[in-house]
Amino acid sequence: MKRWITVIRNVWREEDGLGTLEVLLIVAVLVAIAIVFRKWIAAWFQDIIGKANGNLKDNTVTTCVPGPNTDCTAS
């Protein structure tokens, strides 16, 4: 009986798998949040992509390469 108590105490004190457990819990929480808010996240992502496509179609995307004689600040 003492042997079993010693084995149980050693398993309880051992922290080898603790880092893995913490990472798995964090991943599980992130997946749960993604599942709960999936419609909102998808709508937000499509809104961003839609705005980017609109800007590309309208040619309103400006490119400025800063240099010694160029000022890229908004006027």
PAZAKOL-489264 format. One record per residue (C-alpha): chain; residue in three letters; x, y, z. Coordinates in Angstrom, 1 decimal, decimal comma, padded with zeros to 4 digits, m for minus. Layout:
chaine=A	residu=ALA	u=X	v=Y	w=Z $
...
END
This chain:
chaine=A	residu=MET	u=000,0	v=000,0	w=000,0 $
chaine=A	residu=LYS	u=002,9	v=002,4	w=000,8 $
chaine=A	residu=ARG	u=004,3	v=001,7	w=m002,7 $
chaine=A	residu=TRP	u=001,0	v=002,9	w=m004,3 $
chaine=A	residu=ILE	u=000,9	v=006,0	w=m002,2 $
chaine=A	residu=THR	u=004,5	v=006,8	w=m003,2 $
chaine=A	residu=VAL	u=003,7	v=006,3	w=m006,9 $
chaine=A	residu=ILE	u=000,7	v=008,5	w=m006,7 $
chaine=A	residu=ARG	u=002,7	v=011,3	w=m004,9 $
chaine=A	residu=ASN	u=005,5	v=011,1	w=m007,5 $
chaine=A	residu=VAL	u=003,0	v=011,3	w=m010,4 $
chaine=A	residu=TRP	u=001,3	v=014,3	w=m008,6 $
chaine=A	residu=ARG	u=004,6	v=016,1	w=m008,1 $
chaine=A	residu=GLU	u=006,0	v=015,4	w=m011,6 $
chaine=A	residu=GLU	u=005,7	v=018,5	w=m013,9 $
chaine=A	residu=ASP	u=007,1	v=017,1	w=m017,2 $
chaine=A	residu=GLY	u=003,8	v=017,3	w=m019,1 $
chaine=A	residu=LEU	u=002,6	v=020,6	w=m017,5 $
chaine=A	residu=GLY	u=003,9	v=022,8	w=m020,4 $
chaine=A	residu=THR	u=002,1	v=020,6	w=m023,0 $
chaine=A	residu=LEU	u=m001,1	v=020,7	w=m021,0 $
chaine=A	residu=GLU	u=m001,0	v=024,5	w=m020,8 $
chaine=A	residu=VAL	u=m000,5	v=024,8	w=m024,6 $
chaine=A	residu=LEU	u=m003,3	v=022,4	w=m025,3 $
chaine=A	residu=LEU	u=m005,6	v=024,4	w=m023,0 $
chaine=A	residu=ILE	u=m004,7	v=027,7	w=m024,7 $
chaine=A	residu=VAL	u=m005,3	v=026,2	w=m028,2 $
chaine=A	residu=ALA	u=m008,7	v=024,8	w=m027,0 $
chaine=A	residu=VAL	u=m009,8	v=028,2	w=m025,7 $
chaine=A	residu=LEU	u=m008,8	v=029,8	w=m029,0 $
chaine=A	residu=VAL	u=m010,6	v=027,2	w=m031,1 $
chaine=A	residu=ALA	u=m013,7	v=027,7	w=m028,9 $
chaine=A	residu=ILE	u=m013,6	v=031,5	w=m029,3 $
chaine=A	residu=ALA	u=m013,2	v=031,0	w=m033,1 $
chaine=A	residu=ILE	u=m016,2	v=028,7	w=m033,2 $
chaine=A	residu=VAL	u=m018,4	v=031,0	w=m031,1 $
chaine=A	residu=PHE	u=m017,5	v=034,1	w=m033,2 $
chaine=A	residu=ARG	u=m017,1	v=032,5	w=m036,6 $
chaine=A	residu=LYS	u=m019,8	v=034,4	w=m038,3 $
chaine=A	residu=TRP	u=m018,5	v=037,7	w=m037,0 $
chaine=A	residu=ILE	u=m014,9	v=036,9	w=m038,0 $
chaine=A	residu=ALA	u=m016,0	v=035,8	w=m041,5 $
chaine=A	residu=ALA	u=m018,0	v=039,0	w=m042,0 $
chaine=A	residu=TRP	u=m015,1	v=041,1	w=m040,7 $
chaine=A	residu=PHE	u=m012,6	v=039,3	w=m043,0 $
chaine=A	residu=GLN	u=m014,8	v=039,6	w=m046,1 $
chaine=A	residu=ASP	u=m015,3	v=043,3	w=m045,3 $
chaine=A	residu=ILE	u=m011,5	v=043,9	w=m045,3 $
chaine=A	residu=ILE	u=m011,1	v=041,9	w=m048,5 $
chaine=A	residu=GLY	u=m014,0	v=043,8	w=m050,1 $
chaine=A	residu=LYS	u=m012,5	v=047,1	w=m049,3 $
chaine=A	residu=ALA	u=m009,1	v=046,1	w=m050,6 $
chaine=A	residu=ASN	u=m010,6	v=044,8	w=m053,9 $
chaine=A	residu=GLY	u=m012,6	v=048,1	w=m054,2 $
chaine=A	residu=ASN	u=m009,5	v=050,2	w=m053,7 $
chaine=A	residu=LEU	u=m007,6	v=048,1	w=m056,3 $
chaine=A	residu=LYS	u=m010,4	v=048,4	w=m058,9 $
chaine=A	residu=ASP	u=m010,7	v=052,1	w=m058,3 $
chaine=A	residu=ASN	u=m006,9	v=052,6	w=m058,4 $
chaine=A	residu=THR	u=m007,1	v=054,5	w=m055,2 $
chaine=A	residu=VAL	u=m004,2	v=052,7	w=m053,7 $
chaine=A	residu=THR	u=m001,2	v=055,0	w=m053,7 $
chaine=A	residu=THR	u=002,4	v=053,8	w=m053,5 $
chaine=A	residu=CYS	u=005,0	v=056,1	w=m052,0 $
chaine=A	residu=VAL	u=008,6	v=055,2	w=m051,6 $
chaine=A	residu=PRO	u=010,2	v=057,5	w=m049,1 $
chaine=A	residu=GLY	u=013,5	v=059,0	w=m050,1 $
chaine=A	residu=PRO	u=015,6	v=062,1	w=m049,6 $
chaine=A	residu=ASN	u=013,5	v=064,2	w=m051,9 $
chaine=A	residu=THR	u=010,1	v=062,5	w=m051,4 $
chaine=A	residu=ASP	u=007,6	v=063,2	w=m048,6 $
chaine=A	residu=CYS	u=005,0	v=060,4	w=m048,1 $
chaine=A	residu=THR	u=002,9	v=062,2	w=m045,5 $
chaine=A	residu=ALA	u=m000,8	v=062,7	w=m046,2 $
chaine=A	residu=SER	u=m001,6	v=066,1	w=m047,5 $
END
